[in-house]
Amino acid sequence: MKRERVQLELYPATPPRMLDGELTPYLMPSRYCPSDRFEGFVAREFGGWKVVRSPPR
């Protein structure tokens, strides 16, 4: 299967506080998707990622 490469750097990161509350369960680790251990995979496959922090209130 061939897919067009998507340039993710063109899309801005969404601050966590701006995400819809219904998405929260999908961000938590589970036995099917260990999201807490996902950072290493992302770094290997995509060259790392930037952590976007919200400015202090």
MOVENUR-V523828 format. One record per residue. N is the residue number from 1. PSI is psi in radians with two decimals (NA if undefined). Layout:
N_PSI ; N_PSI
//
This chain:
1_2.31 ; 2_2.38 ; 3_2.63 ; 4_2.47 ; 5_2.26 ; 6_2.24 ; 7_1.55 ; 8_-0.44 ; 9_-0.26 ; 10_-0.28 ; 11_2.26 ; 12_2.62 ; 13_2.52 ; 14_2.14 ; 15_2.44 ; 16_-0.62 ; 17_-0.26 ; 18_-0.11 ; 19_2.59 ; 20_2.41 ; 21_-0.46 ; 22_-0.29 ; 23_-0.36 ; 24_-0.81 ; 25_-0.50 ; 26_-0.22 ; 27_-0.19 ; 28_2.56 ; 29_2.60 ; 30_3.05 ; 31_-0.36 ; 32_-0.49 ; 33_1.70 ; 34_1.29 ; 35_-0.44 ; 36_-0.25 ; 37_0.28 ; 38_-0.41 ; 39_-0.72 ; 40_-0.73 ; 41_-0.78 ; 42_-0.75 ; 43_-0.73 ; 44_-0.79 ; 45_-0.58 ; 46_0.16 ; 47_0.42 ; 48_3.13 ; 49_2.73 ; 50_2.37 ; 51_2.11 ; 52_2.08 ; 53_2.46 ; 54_2.54 ; 55_2.63 ; 56_2.57 ; 57_NA
//
